Amino acid sequence: MNIKAKPAKALQRVRKKRDAEGSKKAILEAALIEFSEFGHAGARVDRIAKNAGVSKPLIYDYFGDKEAIYAAALKEAYIQIREGEGELNLDQLNPPDAIRALVHFTMDHFRLKPWFISMLNTENLRGGDTIRELRGADEIQSVLVEKLRSVLARGAENGQFRSRVDPVELYIFIASLCYFPVSNKHTLRAVFKCPVDDAWLERRADEAADMLIRYLAPA
């Protein structure tokens, strides 16, 4: 029995796993850009493979057909925003500061990762069929809901917020206030001559946070 063979085989398995994880990540990143730029109908697996630096058969092997790749990319879009929110450590912040941090993060995420808004637009145009059937979607969203619920409860306990605010309704307000300036930047520039640059969006986030903190304040 070759004792040295065991560590060598174990190392090969680790490397293979790392290679697979890296390839899947590259595929998902390429798919997010592809579907956001060309929509579901115009997206091509060939381009995803080329931009990810992998073979087309490997994509089918990891994910399946084009519909499955789209579903995986859509799930990845939600995973990334929820992971980013998790890094804010909202439970360690004073409740108003937590709301302000979440608003600024949301605006920045929409601005810096434009494929997120495009993916949501595509899915809504398709009637939300994929997100309804996406396994684990509820669990992905529930993390943020519970964190917001905790922030709101702490705010109510110390008198900073009013009680009985629905965390889902609050997040809809946050997402709405951050979504519109980014998703409609071209028409805002053309119709209202808004600059829609980083400074303008930063001010929008500041004012949105102020509005929401006043909305949450006790009567």
CYANA upper distance limits for C-alpha pairs under 8 A (distance plus 0.5 A):
  2 ASN  CA      6 LYS  CA      8.11
  3 ILE  CA      7 PRO  CA      8.38
  4 LYS  CA      8 ALA  CA      7.09
  5 ALA  CA      9 LYS  CA      6.61
  6 LYS  CA     10 ALA  CA      6.68
  7 PRO  CA     11 LEU  CA      6.57
  8 ALA  CA     12 GLN  CA      6.78
  9 LYS  CA     13 ARG  CA      6.80
 10 ALA  CA     14 VAL  CA      6.82
 11 LEU  CA     15 ARG  CA      6.66
 12 GLN  CA     16 LYS  CA      6.51
 13 ARG  CA     17 LYS  CA      6.60
 14 VAL  CA     18 ARG  CA      6.68
 15 ARG  CA     19 ASP  CA      6.54
 16 LYS  CA     20 ALA  CA      6.60
 17 LYS  CA     21 GLU  CA      6.64
 18 ARG  CA     22 GLY  CA      6.56
 19 ASP  CA     23 SER  CA      6.56
 20 ALA  CA     24 LYS  CA      6.61
 21 GLU  CA     25 LYS  CA      6.67
 22 GLY  CA     26 ALA  CA      6.70
 23 SER  CA     27 ILE  CA      6.62
 23 SER  CA     52 ALA  CA      8.05
 23 SER  CA     54 VAL  CA      7.71
 24 LYS  CA     28 LEU  CA      6.66
 24 LYS  CA     62 TYR  CA      7.83
 25 LYS  CA     29 GLU  CA      6.69
 26 ALA  CA     30 ALA  CA      6.65
 26 ALA  CA     52 ALA  CA      5.58
 26 ALA  CA     53 GLY  CA      8.28
 27 ILE  CA     31 ALA  CA      6.47
 27 ILE  CA     48 ILE  CA      7.15
 27 ILE  CA     49 ALA  CA      7.49
 27 ILE  CA     52 ALA  CA      5.64
 27 ILE  CA     54 VAL  CA      8.31
 27 ILE  CA     59 ILE  CA      7.73
 28 LEU  CA     32 LEU  CA      6.58
 28 LEU  CA     69 ILE  CA      8.40
 28 LEU  CA     72 ALA  CA      7.77
 28 LEU  CA     73 ALA  CA      6.00
 28 LEU  CA     76 GLU  CA      7.68
 29 GLU  CA     33 ILE  CA      7.06
 29 GLU  CA     52 ALA  CA      8.14
 29 GLU  CA     73 ALA  CA      8.20
 30 ALA  CA     34 GLU  CA      6.58
 30 ALA  CA     48 ILE  CA      5.85
 30 ALA  CA     49 ALA  CA      8.33
 30 ALA  CA     51 ASN  CA      6.42
 30 ALA  CA     52 ALA  CA      6.07
 31 ALA  CA     35 PHE  CA      6.45
 31 ALA  CA     48 ILE  CA      6.14
 31 ALA  CA     69 ILE  CA      7.81
 31 ALA  CA     70 TYR  CA      7.70
 31 ALA  CA     73 ALA  CA      6.58
 32 LEU  CA     36 SER  CA      6.51
 32 LEU  CA     73 ALA  CA      6.08
 32 LEU  CA     74 LEU  CA      8.00
 32 LEU  CA     77 ALA  CA      7.98
 32 LEU  CA    115 TRP  CA      6.81
 32 LEU  CA    116 PHE  CA      8.48
 32 LEU  CA    119 MET  CA      7.95
 33 ILE  CA     37 GLU  CA      6.50
 33 ILE  CA    115 TRP  CA      6.50
 34 GLU  CA     38 PHE  CA      6.46
 34 GLU  CA     39 GLY  CA      8.00
 34 GLU  CA     43 ALA  CA      6.28
 34 GLU  CA     44 ARG  CA      7.97
 34 GLU  CA     47 ARG  CA      8.02
 34 GLU  CA     48 ILE  CA      7.04
 35 PHE  CA     39 GLY  CA      5.20
 35 PHE  CA     40 HIS  CA      6.10
 35 PHE  CA     42 GLY  CA      8.21
 35 PHE  CA     43 ALA  CA      5.94
 35 PHE  CA     70 TYR  CA      7.80
 35 PHE  CA    119 MET  CA      7.37
 36 SER  CA    115 TRP  CA      5.60
 36 SER  CA    116 PHE  CA      8.16
 36 SER  CA    118 SER  CA      5.34
 36 SER  CA    119 MET  CA      5.82
 36 SER  CA    122 THR  CA      7.99
 37 GLU  CA     43 ALA  CA      8.42
 37 GLU  CA    115 TRP  CA      8.13
 37 GLU  CA    118 SER  CA      8.01
 38 PHE  CA     42 GLY  CA      5.32
 38 PHE  CA     43 ALA  CA      5.67
 39 GLY  CA     43 ALA  CA      6.41
 39 GLY  CA    119 MET  CA      8.41
 39 GLY  CA    122 THR  CA      6.61
 40 HIS  CA     70 TYR  CA      7.96
 40 HIS  CA    122 THR  CA      7.46
 43 ALA  CA     47 ARG  CA      8.46
 44 ARG  CA     48 ILE  CA      7.10
 45 VAL  CA     49 ALA  CA      6.63
 45 VAL  CA     56 LYS  CA      7.39
 45 VAL  CA     66 LYS  CA      7.26
 46 ASP  CA     50 LYS  CA      6.73
 46 ASP  CA     56 LYS  CA      6.81
 47 ARG  CA     51 ASN  CA      6.51
 48 ILE  CA     52 ALA  CA      6.43
 49 ALA  CA     53 GLY  CA      6.45
 49 ALA  CA     54 VAL  CA      5.65
 49 ALA  CA     55 SER  CA      6.11
 49 ALA  CA     56 LYS  CA      5.82
 49 ALA  CA     59 ILE  CA      7.58
 50 LYS  CA     54 VAL  CA      6.94
 50 LYS  CA     55 SER  CA      7.95
 54 VAL  CA     58 LEU  CA      7.31
 54 VAL  CA     59 ILE  CA      8.07
 55 SER  CA     59 ILE  CA      7.29
 56 LYS  CA     60 TYR  CA      7.12
 57 PRO  CA     61 ASP  CA      6.56
 58 LEU  CA     62 TYR  CA      6.66
 59 ILE  CA     63 PHE  CA      6.42
 59 ILE  CA     64 GLY  CA      7.50
 60 TYR  CA     64 GLY  CA      4.78
 60 TYR  CA     65 ASP  CA      6.37
 63 PHE  CA     68 ALA  CA      6.51
 63 PHE  CA     69 ILE  CA      6.20
 63 PHE  CA     72 ALA  CA      8.00
 64 GLY  CA     68 ALA  CA      6.03
 64 GLY  CA     69 ILE  CA      7.11
 65 ASP  CA     69 ILE  CA      6.84
 66 LYS  CA     70 TYR  CA      6.68
 67 GLU  CA     71 ALA  CA      6.73
 68 ALA  CA     72 ALA  CA      6.67
 69 ILE  CA     73 ALA  CA      6.64
 70 TYR  CA     74 LEU  CA      6.61
 71 ALA  CA     75 LYS  CA      6.70
 71 ALA  CA    130 THR  CA      6.83
 71 ALA  CA    131 ILE  CA      8.11
 71 ALA  CA    134 LEU  CA      7.50
 72 ALA  CA     76 GLU  CA      6.61
 73 ALA  CA     77 ALA  CA      6.72
 74 LEU  CA     78 TYR  CA      7.21
 74 LEU  CA    119 MET  CA      7.24
 74 LEU  CA    131 ILE  CA      8.22
 75 LYS  CA     79 ILE  CA      6.68
 75 LYS  CA    134 LEU  CA      7.93
 75 LYS  CA    137 ALA  CA      7.61
 76 GLU  CA     80 GLN  CA      6.55
 77 ALA  CA     81 ILE  CA      7.10
 77 ALA  CA    116 PHE  CA      6.62
 77 ALA  CA    119 MET  CA      8.29
 78 TYR  CA     82 ARG  CA      6.67
 78 TYR  CA    140 ILE  CA      7.75
 78 TYR  CA    141 GLN  CA      8.38
 79 ILE  CA     83 GLU  CA      6.50
 79 ILE  CA    140 ILE  CA      7.08
 80 GLN  CA     84 GLY  CA      6.68
 81 ILE  CA     85 GLU  CA      6.75
 81 ILE  CA    109 HIS  CA      7.77
 82 ARG  CA     86 GLY  CA      6.67
 82 ARG  CA    140 ILE  CA      7.61
 82 ARG  CA    141 GLN  CA      7.81
 82 ARG  CA    143 VAL  CA      8.15
 82 ARG  CA    144 LEU  CA      7.29
 83 GLU  CA     87 GLU  CA      7.07
 84 GLY  CA     88 LEU  CA      7.57
 84 GLY  CA    105 PHE  CA      8.49
 85 GLU  CA     89 ASN  CA      8.28
 85 GLU  CA    102 LEU  CA      7.54
 85 GLU  CA    105 PHE  CA      7.78
 85 GLU  CA    144 LEU  CA      7.94
 86 GLY  CA     90 LEU  CA      8.12
 86 GLY  CA    144 LEU  CA      8.25
 88 LEU  CA    101 ALA  CA      7.70
 88 LEU  CA    102 LEU  CA      8.03
 89 ASN  CA     93 LEU  CA      7.55
 90 LEU  CA     95 PRO  CA      8.43
 90 LEU  CA     98 ALA  CA      5.66
 90 LEU  CA    101 ALA  CA      8.43
 90 LEU  CA    102 LEU  CA      8.49
 90 LEU  CA    147 LYS  CA      7.53
 90 LEU  CA    151 VAL  CA      7.68
 91 ASP  CA     98 ALA  CA      8.16
 91 ASP  CA    147 LYS  CA      7.41
 91 ASP  CA    150 SER  CA      7.70
 91 ASP  CA    151 VAL  CA      6.95
 93 LEU  CA     97 ASP  CA      6.53
 93 LEU  CA     98 ALA  CA      5.83
 94 ASN  CA     98 ALA  CA      6.53
 95 PRO  CA     99 ILE  CA      6.88
 95 PRO  CA    151 VAL  CA      5.98
 95 PRO  CA    152 LEU  CA      7.48
 95 PRO  CA    154 ARG  CA      7.23
 95 PRO  CA    155 GLY  CA      5.86
 95 PRO  CA    160 GLN  CA      8.18
 96 PRO  CA    100 ARG  CA      6.75
 96 PRO  CA    155 GLY  CA      8.12
 96 PRO  CA    160 GLN  CA      8.18
 96 PRO  CA    213 ILE  CA      6.85
 97 ASP  CA    101 ALA  CA      6.52
 98 ALA  CA    102 LEU  CA      6.69
 98 ALA  CA    151 VAL  CA      7.75
 99 ILE  CA    103 VAL  CA      6.72
 99 ILE  CA    209 ALA  CA      7.38
 99 ILE  CA    212 LEU  CA      8.46
 99 ILE  CA    213 ILE  CA      7.85
100 ARG  CA    104 HIS  CA      6.79
100 ARG  CA    206 ASP  CA      8.13
100 ARG  CA    209 ALA  CA      5.67
100 ARG  CA    210 ASP  CA      8.35
101 ALA  CA    105 PHE  CA      6.57
102 LEU  CA    106 THR  CA      6.55
103 VAL  CA    107 MET  CA      6.79
103 VAL  CA    174 ILE  CA      6.64
103 VAL  CA    178 CYS  CA      7.90
103 VAL  CA    205 ALA  CA      6.74
103 VAL  CA    208 ALA  CA      7.84
103 VAL  CA    209 ALA  CA      6.57
104 HIS  CA    108 ASP  CA      6.60
104 HIS  CA    202 GLU  CA      8.06
104 HIS  CA    205 ALA  CA      6.08
104 HIS  CA    206 ASP  CA      7.95
104 HIS  CA    209 ALA  CA      8.42
105 PHE  CA    109 HIS  CA      6.47
106 THR  CA    110 PHE  CA      6.73
106 THR  CA    174 ILE  CA      8.25
106 THR  CA    175 ALA  CA      7.46
106 THR  CA    178 CYS  CA      7.05
107 MET  CA    111 ARG  CA      6.68
107 MET  CA    178 CYS  CA      5.49
107 MET  CA    179 TYR  CA      7.76
107 MET  CA    182 VAL  CA      8.49
107 MET  CA    201 LEU  CA      7.91
107 MET  CA    202 GLU  CA      8.43
107 MET  CA    205 ALA  CA      6.97
108 ASP  CA    112 LEU  CA      6.31
109 HIS  CA    113 LYS  CA      6.12
109 HIS  CA    114 PRO  CA      8.44
110 PHE  CA    114 PRO  CA      6.23
110 PHE  CA    116 PHE  CA      7.05
110 PHE  CA    117 ILE  CA      7.03
110 PHE  CA    178 CYS  CA      8.01
110 PHE  CA    179 TYR  CA      7.38
110 PHE  CA    182 VAL  CA      7.21
111 ARG  CA    182 VAL  CA      6.80
113 LYS  CA    117 ILE  CA      8.49
114 PRO  CA    118 SER  CA      7.06
115 TRP  CA    119 MET  CA      6.40
116 PHE  CA    120 LEU  CA      6.85
117 ILE  CA    121 ASN  CA      6.62
117 ILE  CA    179 TYR  CA      8.19
117 ILE  CA    183 SER  CA      7.19
118 SER  CA    122 THR  CA      6.61
119 MET  CA    123 GLU  CA      6.66
120 LEU  CA    124 ASN  CA      6.61
121 ASN  CA    125 LEU  CA      6.63
122 THR  CA    126 ARG  CA      6.80
123 GLU  CA    127 GLY  CA      6.93
123 GLU  CA    128 GLY  CA      5.72
123 GLU  CA    129 ASP  CA      7.99
123 GLU  CA    130 THR  CA      7.74
123 GLU  CA    131 ILE  CA      8.06
124 ASN  CA    128 GLY  CA      5.66
128 GLY  CA    132 ARG  CA      6.78
129 ASP  CA    133 GLU  CA      7.24
130 THR  CA    134 LEU  CA      6.53
131 ILE  CA    137 ALA  CA      7.73
136 GLY  CA    140 ILE  CA      6.88
137 ALA  CA    141 GLN  CA      7.00
138 ASP  CA    142 SER  CA      6.52
139 GLU  CA    143 VAL  CA      7.30
140 ILE  CA    144 LEU  CA      8.45
141 GLN  CA    145 VAL  CA      7.08
142 SER  CA    146 GLU  CA      6.57
143 VAL  CA    147 LYS  CA      6.84
144 LEU  CA    148 LEU  CA      6.61
145 VAL  CA    149 ARG  CA      6.55
145 VAL  CA    167 PRO  CA      6.38
145 VAL  CA    168 VAL  CA      6.77
146 GLU  CA    150 SER  CA      6.71
146 GLU  CA    167 PRO  CA      8.35
147 LYS  CA    151 VAL  CA      6.82
148 LEU  CA    152 LEU  CA      6.59
148 LEU  CA    167 PRO  CA      6.11
149 ARG  CA    153 ALA  CA      6.61
149 ARG  CA    166 ASP  CA      8.08
149 ARG  CA    167 PRO  CA      5.91
150 SER  CA    154 ARG  CA      6.68
151 VAL  CA    155 GLY  CA      6.65
152 LEU  CA    156 ALA  CA      6.62
152 LEU  CA    161 PHE  CA      7.37
152 LEU  CA    163 SER  CA      8.16
152 LEU  CA    165 VAL  CA      7.64
152 LEU  CA    167 PRO  CA      8.00
153 ALA  CA    157 GLU  CA      6.63
153 ALA  CA    163 SER  CA      7.86
154 ARG  CA    158 ASN  CA      6.87
155 GLY  CA    159 GLY  CA      6.64
155 GLY  CA    160 GLN  CA      5.44
155 GLY  CA    161 PHE  CA      5.29
155 GLY  CA    162 ARG  CA      8.11
156 ALA  CA    160 GLN  CA      6.43
156 ALA  CA    161 PHE  CA      5.09
156 ALA  CA    162 ARG  CA      5.89
156 ALA  CA    163 SER  CA      5.79
157 GLU  CA    161 PHE  CA      8.45
159 GLY  CA    218 PRO  CA      7.66
160 GLN  CA    216 LEU  CA      8.37
160 GLN  CA    217 ALA  CA      6.46
160 GLN  CA    218 PRO  CA      7.31
161 PHE  CA    213 ILE  CA      8.48
161 PHE  CA    216 LEU  CA      5.50
161 PHE  CA    217 ALA  CA      5.02
161 PHE  CA    218 PRO  CA      5.87
162 ARG  CA    216 LEU  CA      6.28
162 ARG  CA    217 ALA  CA      6.08
162 ARG  CA    218 PRO  CA      4.77
162 ARG  CA    219 ALA  CA      7.67
163 SER  CA    218 PRO  CA      8.35
165 VAL  CA    169 GLU  CA      8.27
165 VAL  CA    170 LEU  CA      7.86
165 VAL  CA    216 LEU  CA      8.30
166 ASP  CA    170 LEU  CA      6.77
167 PRO  CA    171 TYR  CA      6.65
168 VAL  CA    172 ILE  CA      6.77
169 GLU  CA    173 PHE  CA      6.99
170 LEU  CA    174 ILE  CA      6.89
171 TYR  CA    175 ALA  CA      6.50
172 ILE  CA    176 SER  CA      6.42
173 PHE  CA    177 LEU  CA      6.67
174 ILE  CA    178 CYS  CA      6.83
174 ILE  CA    208 ALA  CA      8.18
174 ILE  CA    212 LEU  CA      8.39
175 ALA  CA    179 TYR  CA      6.16
176 SER  CA    180 PHE  CA      6.76
177 LEU  CA    181 PRO  CA      8.02
177 LEU  CA    208 ALA  CA      6.95
178 CYS  CA    182 VAL  CA      7.50
178 CYS  CA    204 ARG  CA      8.30
178 CYS  CA    205 ALA  CA      7.46
178 CYS  CA    208 ALA  CA      8.38
179 TYR  CA    183 SER  CA      6.36
180 PHE  CA    184 ASN  CA      6.21
180 PHE  CA    185 LYS  CA      8.42
181 PRO  CA    185 LYS  CA      6.20
181 PRO  CA    188 LEU  CA      8.14
181 PRO  CA    196 VAL  CA      7.85
181 PRO  CA    201 LEU  CA      7.87
182 VAL  CA    196 VAL  CA      8.26
184 ASN  CA    188 LEU  CA      6.53
185 LYS  CA    189 ARG  CA      6.58
185 LYS  CA    196 VAL  CA      6.61
186 HIS  CA    190 ALA  CA      6.78
187 THR  CA    191 VAL  CA      6.23
187 THR  CA    192 PHE  CA      8.30
188 LEU  CA    192 PHE  CA      5.82
188 LEU  CA    193 LYS  CA      6.88
188 LEU  CA    194 CYS  CA      6.21
188 LEU  CA    196 VAL  CA      8.19
189 ARG  CA    193 LYS  CA      4.90
189 ARG  CA    194 CYS  CA      5.19
189 ARG  CA    195 PRO  CA      6.56
189 ARG  CA    196 VAL  CA      7.41
190 ALA  CA    194 CYS  CA      8.27
195 PRO  CA    200 TRP  CA      7.22
196 VAL  CA    200 TRP  CA      5.97
196 VAL  CA    201 LEU  CA      6.68
197 ASP  CA    201 LEU  CA      6.72
198 ASP  CA    202 GLU  CA      6.55
199 ALA  CA    203 ARG  CA      6.79
200 TRP  CA    204 ARG  CA      6.79
201 LEU  CA    205 ALA  CA      6.70
202 GLU  CA    206 ASP  CA      6.77
203 ARG  CA    207 GLU  CA      6.64
204 ARG  CA    208 ALA  CA      6.46
205 ALA  CA    209 ALA  CA      6.56
206 ASP  CA    210 ASP  CA      6.78
207 GLU  CA    211 MET  CA      6.66
208 ALA  CA    212 LEU  CA      6.72
209 ALA  CA    213 ILE  CA      6.62
210 ASP  CA    214 ARG  CA      6.74
211 MET  CA    215 TYR  CA      6.63
212 LEU  CA    216 LEU  CA      6.66
213 ILE  CA    217 ALA  CA      6.67
